[in-house]
């Protein structure tokens, strides 16, 4: 295990404080940058040829190299250091990354079930499993969107994600999600009869969460919540794979109206949705989905 270069710690800390003030990145990204910077066994400000050589020696995976280069380039720009050779090296990795993603998507396409199978499974589900899988399959919601609190009326200060029974429909009011800063509040109305009946059968009381801790409080640990959702999805496929299956089917049917609806419900552009989740698209760009 290479020895960590401690000189990076203060540099990373300074840079992170700078971008925190700008509020331009998520907490997850800040944590990733910190972990990357503090794990490197060489200075981020050393010469570009040396940086490239050392990165190549440490990492063979093009995706990993690109991730590290992204952070190093940003920090060096902040310190007014040259980045031209690093950018050129990063650009050279793109073809390799695209080819690798195409291969992975092709393999995934062969393994994933067809949409008819998951729809049949969905129809046989009840209770919380039906609710969660329905929201993923029909509205392409991410895990974070599903951390829903049942309320009878919306609060004035909407900082959480809420689900309400409005009589003739169920309303989702989503405020805390991955791309909230770009897309703002999302509201989704659901009139599906089975969904409404299954939701009522949960017997939730005001302020209860759809998924909660034993004491009925909100699950704030992201990993814990993600694990709960994963275990409740059809065949434990998880929301990412379920969304891929749906989009593959919609593209085959050329149902662009439904695809547009999914992009709005998910809170991502249609172009990113198609590039990231189209199993037939060799140029799939998961990184853009992460940033969008």
MODELLER restraints for C-alpha pairs under 7 A, 6 or more apart:
rsr = mdl.restraints
at = mdl.atoms
rsr.add(forms.Gaussian(group=physical.xy_distance, feature=features.Distance(at['CA:2:A'], at['CA:41:A']), mean=5.88, stdev=0.5))
rsr.add(forms.Gaussian(group=physical.xy_distance, feature=features.Distance(at['CA:3:A'], at['CA:41:A']), mean=5.27, stdev=0.5))
rsr.add(forms.Gaussian(group=physical.xy_distance, feature=features.Distance(at['CA:4:A'], at['CA:38:A']), mean=6.86, stdev=0.5))
rsr.add(forms.Gaussian(group=physical.xy_distance, feature=features.Distance(at['CA:4:A'], at['CA:39:A']), mean=5.58, stdev=0.5))
rsr.add(forms.Gaussian(group=physical.xy_distance, feature=features.Distance(at['CA:4:A'], at['CA:40:A']), mean=5.60, stdev=0.5))
rsr.add(forms.Gaussian(group=physical.xy_distance, feature=features.Distance(at['CA:4:A'], at['CA:41:A']), mean=4.17, stdev=0.5))
rsr.add(forms.Gaussian(group=physical.xy_distance, feature=features.Distance(at['CA:5:A'], at['CA:40:A']), mean=6.20, stdev=0.5))
rsr.add(forms.Gaussian(group=physical.xy_distance, feature=features.Distance(at['CA:5:A'], at['CA:41:A']), mean=4.56, stdev=0.5))
rsr.add(forms.Gaussian(group=physical.xy_distance, feature=features.Distance(at['CA:5:A'], at['CA:42:A']), mean=5.30, stdev=0.5))
rsr.add(forms.Gaussian(group=physical.xy_distance, feature=features.Distance(at['CA:5:A'], at['CA:43:A']), mean=6.35, stdev=0.5))
rsr.add(forms.Gaussian(group=physical.xy_distance, feature=features.Distance(at['CA:7:A'], at['CA:43:A']), mean=6.69, stdev=0.5))
rsr.add(forms.Gaussian(group=physical.xy_distance, feature=features.Distance(at['CA:8:A'], at['CA:37:A']), mean=6.34, stdev=0.5))
rsr.add(forms.Gaussian(group=physical.xy_distance, feature=features.Distance(at['CA:8:A'], at['CA:38:A']), mean=5.98, stdev=0.5))
rsr.add(forms.Gaussian(group=physical.xy_distance, feature=features.Distance(at['CA:8:A'], at['CA:43:A']), mean=6.12, stdev=0.5))
rsr.add(forms.Gaussian(group=physical.xy_distance, feature=features.Distance(at['CA:8:A'], at['CA:44:A']), mean=6.71, stdev=0.5))
rsr.add(forms.Gaussian(group=physical.xy_distance, feature=features.Distance(at['CA:9:A'], at['CA:38:A']), mean=5.65, stdev=0.5))
rsr.add(forms.Gaussian(group=physical.xy_distance, feature=features.Distance(at['CA:12:A'], at['CA:34:A']), mean=6.36, stdev=0.5))
rsr.add(forms.Gaussian(group=physical.xy_distance, feature=features.Distance(at['CA:12:A'], at['CA:37:A']), mean=6.33, stdev=0.5))
rsr.add(forms.Gaussian(group=physical.xy_distance, feature=features.Distance(at['CA:15:A'], at['CA:75:A']), mean=6.52, stdev=0.5))
rsr.add(forms.Gaussian(group=physical.xy_distance, feature=features.Distance(at['CA:16:A'], at['CA:30:A']), mean=6.69, stdev=0.5))
rsr.add(forms.Gaussian(group=physical.xy_distance, feature=features.Distance(at['CA:33:A'], at['CA:71:A']), mean=6.23, stdev=0.5))
rsr.add(forms.Gaussian(group=physical.xy_distance, feature=features.Distance(at['CA:36:A'], at['CA:68:A']), mean=6.73, stdev=0.5))
rsr.add(forms.Gaussian(group=physical.xy_distance, feature=features.Distance(at['CA:44:A'], at['CA:72:A']), mean=6.34, stdev=0.5))
rsr.add(forms.Gaussian(group=physical.xy_distance, feature=features.Distance(at['CA:45:A'], at['CA:76:A']), mean=6.71, stdev=0.5))
rsr.add(forms.Gaussian(group=physical.xy_distance, feature=features.Distance(at['CA:48:A'], at['CA:85:A']), mean=6.32, stdev=0.5))
rsr.add(forms.Gaussian(group=physical.xy_distance, feature=features.Distance(at['CA:48:A'], at['CA:86:A']), mean=6.36, stdev=0.5))
rsr.add(forms.Gaussian(group=physical.xy_distance, feature=features.Distance(at['CA:55:A'], at['CA:65:A']), mean=6.96, stdev=0.5))
rsr.add(forms.Gaussian(group=physical.xy_distance, feature=features.Distance(at['CA:59:A'], at['CA:65:A']), mean=6.40, stdev=0.5))
rsr.add(forms.Gaussian(group=physical.xy_distance, feature=features.Distance(at['CA:62:A'], at['CA:93:A']), mean=6.01, stdev=0.5))
rsr.add(forms.Gaussian(group=physical.xy_distance, feature=features.Distance(at['CA:62:A'], at['CA:96:A']), mean=6.84, stdev=0.5))
rsr.add(forms.Gaussian(group=physical.xy_distance, feature=features.Distance(at['CA:62:A'], at['CA:97:A']), mean=6.07, stdev=0.5))
rsr.add(forms.Gaussian(group=physical.xy_distance, feature=features.Distance(at['CA:63:A'], at['CA:97:A']), mean=6.39, stdev=0.5))
rsr.add(forms.Gaussian(group=physical.xy_distance, feature=features.Distance(at['CA:66:A'], at['CA:90:A']), mean=5.90, stdev=0.5))
rsr.add(forms.Gaussian(group=physical.xy_distance, feature=features.Distance(at['CA:69:A'], at['CA:90:A']), mean=6.67, stdev=0.5))
rsr.add(forms.Gaussian(group=physical.xy_distance, feature=features.Distance(at['CA:73:A'], at['CA:83:A']), mean=6.00, stdev=0.5))
rsr.add(forms.Gaussian(group=physical.xy_distance, feature=features.Distance(at['CA:76:A'], at['CA:82:A']), mean=6.90, stdev=0.5))
rsr.add(forms.Gaussian(group=physical.xy_distance, feature=features.Distance(at['CA:76:A'], at['CA:83:A']), mean=6.84, stdev=0.5))
rsr.add(forms.Gaussian(group=physical.xy_distance, feature=features.Distance(at['CA:98:A'], at['CA:282:A']), mean=6.74, stdev=0.5))
rsr.add(forms.Gaussian(group=physical.xy_distance, feature=features.Distance(at['CA:98:A'], at['CA:283:A']), mean=5.70, stdev=0.5))
rsr.add(forms.Gaussian(group=physical.xy_distance, feature=features.Distance(at['CA:101:A'], at['CA:282:A']), mean=6.86, stdev=0.5))
rsr.add(forms.Gaussian(group=physical.xy_distance, feature=features.Distance(at['CA:101:A'], at['CA:284:A']), mean=6.75, stdev=0.5))
rsr.add(forms.Gaussian(group=physical.xy_distance, feature=features.Distance(at['CA:102:A'], at['CA:282:A']), mean=4.31, stdev=0.5))
rsr.add(forms.Gaussian(group=physical.xy_distance, feature=features.Distance(at['CA:102:A'], at['CA:283:A']), mean=6.76, stdev=0.5))
rsr.add(forms.Gaussian(group=physical.xy_distance, feature=features.Distance(at['CA:105:A'], at['CA:279:A']), mean=5.46, stdev=0.5))
rsr.add(forms.Gaussian(group=physical.xy_distance, feature=features.Distance(at['CA:106:A'], at['CA:279:A']), mean=6.76, stdev=0.5))
rsr.add(forms.Gaussian(group=physical.xy_distance, feature=features.Distance(at['CA:109:A'], at['CA:279:A']), mean=6.00, stdev=0.5))
rsr.add(forms.Gaussian(group=physical.xy_distance, feature=features.Distance(at['CA:114:A'], at['CA:245:A']), mean=6.60, stdev=0.5))
rsr.add(forms.Gaussian(group=physical.xy_distance, feature=features.Distance(at['CA:115:A'], at['CA:245:A']), mean=6.01, stdev=0.5))
rsr.add(forms.Gaussian(group=physical.xy_distance, feature=features.Distance(at['CA:115:A'], at['CA:246:A']), mean=6.16, stdev=0.5))
rsr.add(forms.Gaussian(group=physical.xy_distance, feature=features.Distance(at['CA:115:A'], at['CA:249:A']), mean=6.51, stdev=0.5))
rsr.add(forms.Gaussian(group=physical.xy_distance, feature=features.Distance(at['CA:122:A'], at['CA:130:A']), mean=6.25, stdev=0.5))
rsr.add(forms.Gaussian(group=physical.xy_distance, feature=features.Distance(at['CA:122:A'], at['CA:133:A']), mean=6.82, stdev=0.5))
rsr.add(forms.Gaussian(group=physical.xy_distance, feature=features.Distance(at['CA:126:A'], at['CA:198:A']), mean=6.50, stdev=0.5))
rsr.add(forms.Gaussian(group=physical.xy_distance, feature=features.Distance(at['CA:127:A'], at['CA:198:A']), mean=5.30, stdev=0.5))
rsr.add(forms.Gaussian(group=physical.xy_distance, feature=features.Distance(at['CA:127:A'], at['CA:199:A']), mean=6.89, stdev=0.5))
rsr.add(forms.Gaussian(group=physical.xy_distance, feature=features.Distance(at['CA:127:A'], at['CA:201:A']), mean=6.88, stdev=0.5))
rsr.add(forms.Gaussian(group=physical.xy_distance, feature=features.Distance(at['CA:127:A'], at['CA:202:A']), mean=6.40, stdev=0.5))
rsr.add(forms.Gaussian(group=physical.xy_distance, feature=features.Distance(at['CA:129:A'], at['CA:232:A']), mean=5.59, stdev=0.5))
rsr.add(forms.Gaussian(group=physical.xy_distance, feature=features.Distance(at['CA:129:A'], at['CA:233:A']), mean=6.78, stdev=0.5))
rsr.add(forms.Gaussian(group=physical.xy_distance, feature=features.Distance(at['CA:131:A'], at['CA:195:A']), mean=6.52, stdev=0.5))
rsr.add(forms.Gaussian(group=physical.xy_distance, feature=features.Distance(at['CA:131:A'], at['CA:199:A']), mean=6.88, stdev=0.5))
rsr.add(forms.Gaussian(group=physical.xy_distance, feature=features.Distance(at['CA:133:A'], at['CA:233:A']), mean=5.83, stdev=0.5))
rsr.add(forms.Gaussian(group=physical.xy_distance, feature=features.Distance(at['CA:135:A'], at['CA:141:A']), mean=6.16, stdev=0.5))
rsr.add(forms.Gaussian(group=physical.xy_distance, feature=features.Distance(at['CA:136:A'], at['CA:239:A']), mean=6.02, stdev=0.5))
rsr.add(forms.Gaussian(group=physical.xy_distance, feature=features.Distance(at['CA:136:A'], at['CA:243:A']), mean=6.87, stdev=0.5))
rsr.add(forms.Gaussian(group=physical.xy_distance, feature=features.Distance(at['CA:137:A'], at['CA:242:A']), mean=6.38, stdev=0.5))
rsr.add(forms.Gaussian(group=physical.xy_distance, feature=features.Distance(at['CA:137:A'], at['CA:243:A']), mean=6.21, stdev=0.5))
rsr.add(forms.Gaussian(group=physical.xy_distance, feature=features.Distance(at['CA:137:A'], at['CA:246:A']), mean=6.68, stdev=0.5))
rsr.add(forms.Gaussian(group=physical.xy_distance, feature=features.Distance(at['CA:139:A'], at['CA:262:A']), mean=5.43, stdev=0.5))
rsr.add(forms.Gaussian(group=physical.xy_distance, feature=features.Distance(at['CA:139:A'], at['CA:265:A']), mean=5.65, stdev=0.5))
rsr.add(forms.Gaussian(group=physical.xy_distance, feature=features.Distance(at['CA:139:A'], at['CA:266:A']), mean=6.74, stdev=0.5))
rsr.add(forms.Gaussian(group=physical.xy_distance, feature=features.Distance(at['CA:140:A'], at['CA:243:A']), mean=5.79, stdev=0.5))
rsr.add(forms.Gaussian(group=physical.xy_distance, feature=features.Distance(at['CA:140:A'], at['CA:262:A']), mean=5.76, stdev=0.5))
rsr.add(forms.Gaussian(group=physical.xy_distance, feature=features.Distance(at['CA:140:A'], at['CA:265:A']), mean=6.68, stdev=0.5))
rsr.add(forms.Gaussian(group=physical.xy_distance, feature=features.Distance(at['CA:140:A'], at['CA:266:A']), mean=5.44, stdev=0.5))
rsr.add(forms.Gaussian(group=physical.xy_distance, feature=features.Distance(at['CA:141:A'], at['CA:265:A']), mean=6.83, stdev=0.5))
rsr.add(forms.Gaussian(group=physical.xy_distance, feature=features.Distance(at['CA:141:A'], at['CA:266:A']), mean=5.17, stdev=0.5))
rsr.add(forms.Gaussian(group=physical.xy_distance, feature=features.Distance(at['CA:142:A'], at['CA:239:A']), mean=6.48, stdev=0.5))
rsr.add(forms.Gaussian(group=physical.xy_distance, feature=features.Distance(at['CA:142:A'], at['CA:266:A']), mean=6.92, stdev=0.5))
rsr.add(forms.Gaussian(group=physical.xy_distance, feature=features.Distance(at['CA:143:A'], at['CA:226:A']), mean=6.28, stdev=0.5))
rsr.add(forms.Gaussian(group=physical.xy_distance, feature=features.Distance(at['CA:143:A'], at['CA:229:A']), mean=6.86, stdev=0.5))
rsr.add(forms.Gaussian(group=physical.xy_distance, feature=features.Distance(at['CA:143:A'], at['CA:239:A']), mean=6.99, stdev=0.5))
rsr.add(forms.Gaussian(group=physical.xy_distance, feature=features.Distance(at['CA:144:A'], at['CA:177:A']), mean=5.72, stdev=0.5))
rsr.add(forms.Gaussian(group=physical.xy_distance, feature=features.Distance(at['CA:145:A'], at['CA:161:A']), mean=6.84, stdev=0.5))
rsr.add(forms.Gaussian(group=physical.xy_distance, feature=features.Distance(at['CA:145:A'], at['CA:174:A']), mean=6.55, stdev=0.5))
rsr.add(forms.Gaussian(group=physical.xy_distance, feature=features.Distance(at['CA:145:A'], at['CA:176:A']), mean=6.95, stdev=0.5))
rsr.add(forms.Gaussian(group=physical.xy_distance, feature=features.Distance(at['CA:145:A'], at['CA:177:A']), mean=5.54, stdev=0.5))
rsr.add(forms.Gaussian(group=physical.xy_distance, feature=features.Distance(at['CA:147:A'], at['CA:161:A']), mean=6.47, stdev=0.5))
rsr.add(forms.Gaussian(group=physical.xy_distance, feature=features.Distance(at['CA:147:A'], at['CA:210:A']), mean=6.78, stdev=0.5))
rsr.add(forms.Gaussian(group=physical.xy_distance, feature=features.Distance(at['CA:147:A'], at['CA:211:A']), mean=6.76, stdev=0.5))
rsr.add(forms.Gaussian(group=physical.xy_distance, feature=features.Distance(at['CA:148:A'], at['CA:161:A']), mean=4.89, stdev=0.5))
rsr.add(forms.Gaussian(group=physical.xy_distance, feature=features.Distance(at['CA:148:A'], at['CA:162:A']), mean=5.02, stdev=0.5))
rsr.add(forms.Gaussian(group=physical.xy_distance, feature=features.Distance(at['CA:148:A'], at['CA:163:A']), mean=6.07, stdev=0.5))
rsr.add(forms.Gaussian(group=physical.xy_distance, feature=features.Distance(at['CA:148:A'], at['CA:209:A']), mean=5.67, stdev=0.5))
rsr.add(forms.Gaussian(group=physical.xy_distance, feature=features.Distance(at['CA:148:A'], at['CA:210:A']), mean=5.52, stdev=0.5))
rsr.add(forms.Gaussian(group=physical.xy_distance, feature=features.Distance(at['CA:149:A'], at['CA:161:A']), mean=6.11, stdev=0.5))
rsr.add(forms.Gaussian(group=physical.xy_distance, feature=features.Distance(at['CA:149:A'], at['CA:162:A']), mean=4.68, stdev=0.5))
rsr.add(forms.Gaussian(group=physical.xy_distance, feature=features.Distance(at['CA:149:A'], at['CA:163:A']), mean=5.92, stdev=0.5))
rsr.add(forms.Gaussian(group=physical.xy_distance, feature=features.Distance(at['CA:149:A'], at['CA:207:A']), mean=5.82, stdev=0.5))
rsr.add(forms.Gaussian(group=physical.xy_distance, feature=features.Distance(at['CA:149:A'], at['CA:208:A']), mean=5.68, stdev=0.5))
rsr.add(forms.Gaussian(group=physical.xy_distance, feature=features.Distance(at['CA:149:A'], at['CA:209:A']), mean=4.22, stdev=0.5))
rsr.add(forms.Gaussian(group=physical.xy_distance, feature=features.Distance(at['CA:149:A'], at['CA:210:A']), mean=6.13, stdev=0.5))
rsr.add(forms.Gaussian(group=physical.xy_distance, feature=features.Distance(at['CA:150:A'], at['CA:162:A']), mean=5.76, stdev=0.5))
rsr.add(forms.Gaussian(group=physical.xy_distance, feature=features.Distance(at['CA:150:A'], at['CA:163:A']), mean=4.86, stdev=0.5))
rsr.add(forms.Gaussian(group=physical.xy_distance, feature=features.Distance(at['CA:150:A'], at['CA:164:A']), mean=5.93, stdev=0.5))
rsr.add(forms.Gaussian(group=physical.xy_distance, feature=features.Distance(at['CA:150:A'], at['CA:204:A']), mean=6.91, stdev=0.5))
rsr.add(forms.Gaussian(group=physical.xy_distance, feature=features.Distance(at['CA:150:A'], at['CA:206:A']), mean=5.79, stdev=0.5))
rsr.add(forms.Gaussian(group=physical.xy_distance, feature=features.Distance(at['CA:150:A'], at['CA:207:A']), mean=5.26, stdev=0.5))
rsr.add(forms.Gaussian(group=physical.xy_distance, feature=features.Distance(at['CA:150:A'], at['CA:208:A']), mean=5.43, stdev=0.5))
rsr.add(forms.Gaussian(group=physical.xy_distance, feature=features.Distance(at['CA:150:A'], at['CA:209:A']), mean=5.92, stdev=0.5))
rsr.add(forms.Gaussian(group=physical.xy_distance, feature=features.Distance(at['CA:151:A'], at['CA:162:A']), mean=6.55, stdev=0.5))
rsr.add(forms.Gaussian(group=physical.xy_distance, feature=features.Distance(at['CA:151:A'], at['CA:163:A']), mean=6.38, stdev=0.5))
rsr.add(forms.Gaussian(group=physical.xy_distance, feature=features.Distance(at['CA:151:A'], at['CA:164:A']), mean=5.66, stdev=0.5))
rsr.add(forms.Gaussian(group=physical.xy_distance, feature=features.Distance(at['CA:151:A'], at['CA:206:A']), mean=5.00, stdev=0.5))
rsr.add(forms.Gaussian(group=physical.xy_distance, feature=features.Distance(at['CA:151:A'], at['CA:207:A']), mean=5.33, stdev=0.5))
rsr.add(forms.Gaussian(group=physical.xy_distance, feature=features.Distance(at['CA:152:A'], at['CA:164:A']), mean=5.90, stdev=0.5))
rsr.add(forms.Gaussian(group=physical.xy_distance, feature=features.Distance(at['CA:152:A'], at['CA:206:A']), mean=6.29, stdev=0.5))
rsr.add(forms.Gaussian(group=physical.xy_distance, feature=features.Distance(at['CA:158:A'], at['CA:175:A']), mean=6.80, stdev=0.5))
rsr.add(forms.Gaussian(group=physical.xy_distance, feature=features.Distance(at['CA:159:A'], at['CA:175:A']), mean=6.01, stdev=0.5))
rsr.add(forms.Gaussian(group=physical.xy_distance, feature=features.Distance(at['CA:159:A'], at['CA:176:A']), mean=6.48, stdev=0.5))
rsr.add(forms.Gaussian(group=physical.xy_distance, feature=features.Distance(at['CA:160:A'], at['CA:174:A']), mean=6.99, stdev=0.5))
rsr.add(forms.Gaussian(group=physical.xy_distance, feature=features.Distance(at['CA:160:A'], at['CA:175:A']), mean=5.74, stdev=0.5))
rsr.add(forms.Gaussian(group=physical.xy_distance, feature=features.Distance(at['CA:160:A'], at['CA:176:A']), mean=5.57, stdev=0.5))
rsr.add(forms.Gaussian(group=physical.xy_distance, feature=features.Distance(at['CA:161:A'], at['CA:173:A']), mean=5.81, stdev=0.5))
rsr.add(forms.Gaussian(group=physical.xy_distance, feature=features.Distance(at['CA:161:A'], at['CA:174:A']), mean=4.40, stdev=0.5))
rsr.add(forms.Gaussian(group=physical.xy_distance, feature=features.Distance(at['CA:161:A'], at['CA:175:A']), mean=5.50, stdev=0.5))
rsr.add(forms.Gaussian(group=physical.xy_distance, feature=features.Distance(at['CA:161:A'], at['CA:176:A']), mean=6.00, stdev=0.5))
rsr.add(forms.Gaussian(group=physical.xy_distance, feature=features.Distance(at['CA:162:A'], at['CA:172:A']), mean=5.77, stdev=0.5))
rsr.add(forms.Gaussian(group=physical.xy_distance, feature=features.Distance(at['CA:162:A'], at['CA:173:A']), mean=5.05, stdev=0.5))
rsr.add(forms.Gaussian(group=physical.xy_distance, feature=features.Distance(at['CA:162:A'], at['CA:174:A']), mean=6.24, stdev=0.5))
rsr.add(forms.Gaussian(group=physical.xy_distance, feature=features.Distance(at['CA:163:A'], at['CA:171:A']), mean=5.66, stdev=0.5))
rsr.add(forms.Gaussian(group=physical.xy_distance, feature=features.Distance(at['CA:163:A'], at['CA:172:A']), mean=4.63, stdev=0.5))
rsr.add(forms.Gaussian(group=physical.xy_distance, feature=features.Distance(at['CA:163:A'], at['CA:173:A']), mean=6.33, stdev=0.5))
rsr.add(forms.Gaussian(group=physical.xy_distance, feature=features.Distance(at['CA:164:A'], at['CA:170:A']), mean=5.73, stdev=0.5))
rsr.add(forms.Gaussian(group=physical.xy_distance, feature=features.Distance(at['CA:164:A'], at['CA:171:A']), mean=5.12, stdev=0.5))
rsr.add(forms.Gaussian(group=physical.xy_distance, feature=features.Distance(at['CA:164:A'], at['CA:172:A']), mean=6.58, stdev=0.5))
rsr.add(forms.Gaussian(group=physical.xy_distance, feature=features.Distance(at['CA:165:A'], at['CA:171:A']), mean=6.46, stdev=0.5))
rsr.add(forms.Gaussian(group=physical.xy_distance, feature=features.Distance(at['CA:168:A'], at['CA:191:A']), mean=6.84, stdev=0.5))
rsr.add(forms.Gaussian(group=physical.xy_distance, feature=features.Distance(at['CA:169:A'], at['CA:189:A']), mean=6.30, stdev=0.5))
rsr.add(forms.Gaussian(group=physical.xy_distance, feature=features.Distance(at['CA:169:A'], at['CA:190:A']), mean=5.47, stdev=0.5))
rsr.add(forms.Gaussian(group=physical.xy_distance, feature=features.Distance(at['CA:169:A'], at['CA:191:A']), mean=4.70, stdev=0.5))
rsr.add(forms.Gaussian(group=physical.xy_distance, feature=features.Distance(at['CA:170:A'], at['CA:189:A']), mean=5.75, stdev=0.5))
rsr.add(forms.Gaussian(group=physical.xy_distance, feature=features.Distance(at['CA:170:A'], at['CA:190:A']), mean=5.05, stdev=0.5))
rsr.add(forms.Gaussian(group=physical.xy_distance, feature=features.Distance(at['CA:170:A'], at['CA:191:A']), mean=6.51, stdev=0.5))
rsr.add(forms.Gaussian(group=physical.xy_distance, feature=features.Distance(at['CA:170:A'], at['CA:196:A']), mean=6.64, stdev=0.5))
rsr.add(forms.Gaussian(group=physical.xy_distance, feature=features.Distance(at['CA:171:A'], at['CA:187:A']), mean=6.90, stdev=0.5))
rsr.add(forms.Gaussian(group=physical.xy_distance, feature=features.Distance(at['CA:171:A'], at['CA:188:A']), mean=5.78, stdev=0.5))
rsr.add(forms.Gaussian(group=physical.xy_distance, feature=features.Distance(at['CA:171:A'], at['CA:189:A']), mean=4.71, stdev=0.5))
rsr.add(forms.Gaussian(group=physical.xy_distance, feature=features.Distance(at['CA:171:A'], at['CA:190:A']), mean=6.39, stdev=0.5))
rsr.add(forms.Gaussian(group=physical.xy_distance, feature=features.Distance(at['CA:172:A'], at['CA:187:A']), mean=5.44, stdev=0.5))
rsr.add(forms.Gaussian(group=physical.xy_distance, feature=features.Distance(at['CA:172:A'], at['CA:188:A']), mean=5.03, stdev=0.5))
rsr.add(forms.Gaussian(group=physical.xy_distance, feature=features.Distance(at['CA:172:A'], at['CA:189:A']), mean=6.46, stdev=0.5))
rsr.add(forms.Gaussian(group=physical.xy_distance, feature=features.Distance(at['CA:173:A'], at['CA:186:A']), mean=5.89, stdev=0.5))
rsr.add(forms.Gaussian(group=physical.xy_distance, feature=features.Distance(at['CA:173:A'], at['CA:187:A']), mean=4.66, stdev=0.5))
rsr.add(forms.Gaussian(group=physical.xy_distance, feature=features.Distance(at['CA:173:A'], at['CA:188:A']), mean=6.78, stdev=0.5))
rsr.add(forms.Gaussian(group=physical.xy_distance, feature=features.Distance(at['CA:174:A'], at['CA:185:A']), mean=5.89, stdev=0.5))
rsr.add(forms.Gaussian(group=physical.xy_distance, feature=features.Distance(at['CA:174:A'], at['CA:186:A']), mean=5.04, stdev=0.5))
rsr.add(forms.Gaussian(group=physical.xy_distance, feature=features.Distance(at['CA:174:A'], at['CA:187:A']), mean=6.26, stdev=0.5))
rsr.add(forms.Gaussian(group=physical.xy_distance, feature=features.Distance(at['CA:175:A'], at['CA:184:A']), mean=6.90, stdev=0.5))
rsr.add(forms.Gaussian(group=physical.xy_distance, feature=features.Distance(at['CA:175:A'], at['CA:185:A']), mean=5.05, stdev=0.5))
rsr.add(forms.Gaussian(group=physical.xy_distance, feature=features.Distance(at['CA:175:A'], at['CA:186:A']), mean=6.62, stdev=0.5))
rsr.add(forms.Gaussian(group=physical.xy_distance, feature=features.Distance(at['CA:179:A'], at['CA:267:A']), mean=6.24, stdev=0.5))
rsr.add(forms.Gaussian(group=physical.xy_distance, feature=features.Distance(at['CA:179:A'], at['CA:292:A']), mean=6.38, stdev=0.5))
rsr.add(forms.Gaussian(group=physical.xy_distance, feature=features.Distance(at['CA:183:A'], at['CA:267:A']), mean=6.17, stdev=0.5))
rsr.add(forms.Gaussian(group=physical.xy_distance, feature=features.Distance(at['CA:208:A'], at['CA:216:A']), mean=6.49, stdev=0.5))
rsr.add(forms.Gaussian(group=physical.xy_distance, feature=features.Distance(at['CA:209:A'], at['CA:216:A']), mean=6.97, stdev=0.5))
rsr.add(forms.Gaussian(group=physical.xy_distance, feature=features.Distance(at['CA:209:A'], at['CA:218:A']), mean=6.35, stdev=0.5))
rsr.add(forms.Gaussian(group=physical.xy_distance, feature=features.Distance(at['CA:212:A'], at['CA:218:A']), mean=5.18, stdev=0.5))
rsr.add(forms.Gaussian(group=physical.xy_distance, feature=features.Distance(at['CA:212:A'], at['CA:219:A']), mean=5.53, stdev=0.5))
rsr.add(forms.Gaussian(group=physical.xy_distance, feature=features.Distance(at['CA:213:A'], at['CA:219:A']), mean=5.90, stdev=0.5))
rsr.add(forms.Gaussian(group=physical.xy_distance, feature=features.Distance(at['CA:219:A'], at['CA:225:A']), mean=6.24, stdev=0.5))
rsr.add(forms.Gaussian(group=physical.xy_distance, feature=features.Distance(at['CA:230:A'], at['CA:236:A']), mean=5.43, stdev=0.5))
rsr.add(forms.Gaussian(group=physical.xy_distance, feature=features.Distance(at['CA:230:A'], at['CA:237:A']), mean=6.83, stdev=0.5))
rsr.add(forms.Gaussian(group=physical.xy_distance, feature=features.Distance(at['CA:230:A'], at['CA:238:A']), mean=4.74, stdev=0.5))
rsr.add(forms.Gaussian(group=physical.xy_distance, feature=features.Distance(at['CA:244:A'], at['CA:277:A']), mean=5.02, stdev=0.5))
rsr.add(forms.Gaussian(group=physical.xy_distance, feature=features.Distance(at['CA:244:A'], at['CA:278:A']), mean=6.55, stdev=0.5))
rsr.add(forms.Gaussian(group=physical.xy_distance, feature=features.Distance(at['CA:244:A'], at['CA:279:A']), mean=6.82, stdev=0.5))
rsr.add(forms.Gaussian(group=physical.xy_distance, feature=features.Distance(at['CA:247:A'], at['CA:277:A']), mean=6.71, stdev=0.5))
rsr.add(forms.Gaussian(group=physical.xy_distance, feature=features.Distance(at['CA:247:A'], at['CA:278:A']), mean=6.42, stdev=0.5))
rsr.add(forms.Gaussian(group=physical.xy_distance, feature=features.Distance(at['CA:248:A'], at['CA:278:A']), mean=5.87, stdev=0.5))
rsr.add(forms.Gaussian(group=physical.xy_distance, feature=features.Distance(at['CA:248:A'], at['CA:279:A']), mean=6.22, stdev=0.5))
rsr.add(forms.Gaussian(group=physical.xy_distance, feature=features.Distance(at['CA:250:A'], at['CA:259:A']), mean=6.89, stdev=0.5))
rsr.add(forms.Gaussian(group=physical.xy_distance, feature=features.Distance(at['CA:260:A'], at['CA:270:A']), mean=6.22, stdev=0.5))
rsr.add(forms.Gaussian(group=physical.xy_distance, feature=features.Distance(at['CA:263:A'], at['CA:269:A']), mean=5.85, stdev=0.5))
rsr.add(forms.Gaussian(group=physical.xy_distance, feature=features.Distance(at['CA:263:A'], at['CA:270:A']), mean=5.35, stdev=0.5))
rsr.add(forms.Gaussian(group=physical.xy_distance, feature=features.Distance(at['CA:263:A'], at['CA:273:A']), mean=6.46, stdev=0.5))
rsr.add(forms.Gaussian(group=physical.xy_distance, feature=features.Distance(at['CA:268:A'], at['CA:292:A']), mean=6.28, stdev=0.5))
rsr.add(forms.Gaussian(group=physical.xy_distance, feature=features.Distance(at['CA:272:A'], at['CA:288:A']), mean=6.62, stdev=0.5))
rsr.add(forms.Gaussian(group=physical.xy_distance, feature=features.Distance(at['CA:272:A'], at['CA:289:A']), mean=6.02, stdev=0.5))
rsr.add(forms.Gaussian(group=physical.xy_distance, feature=features.Distance(at['CA:275:A'], at['CA:281:A']), mean=6.60, stdev=0.5))
rsr.add(forms.Gaussian(group=physical.xy_distance, feature=features.Distance(at['CA:275:A'], at['CA:283:A']), mean=6.59, stdev=0.5))
rsr.add(forms.Gaussian(group=physical.xy_distance, feature=features.Distance(at['CA:275:A'], at['CA:284:A']), mean=4.45, stdev=0.5))
rsr.add(forms.Gaussian(group=physical.xy_distance, feature=features.Distance(at['CA:275:A'], at['CA:285:A']), mean=5.66, stdev=0.5))
rsr.add(forms.Gaussian(group=physical.xy_distance, feature=features.Distance(at['CA:276:A'], at['CA:284:A']), mean=4.73, stdev=0.5))
rsr.add(forms.Gaussian(group=physical.xy_distance, feature=features.Distance(at['CA:276:A'], at['CA:285:A']), mean=4.87, stdev=0.5))
rsr.add(forms.Gaussian(group=physical.xy_distance, feature=features.Distance(at['CA:276:A'], at['CA:286:A']), mean=4.95, stdev=0.5))
rsr.add(forms.Gaussian(group=physical.xy_distance, feature=features.Distance(at['CA:276:A'], at['CA:289:A']), mean=6.22, stdev=0.5))
rsr.add(forms.Gaussian(group=physical.xy_distance, feature=features.Distance(at['CA:277:A'], at['CA:284:A']), mean=6.93, stdev=0.5))
rsr.add(forms.Gaussian(group=physical.xy_distance, feature=features.Distance(at['CA:278:A'], at['CA:284:A']), mean=6.83, stdev=0.5))
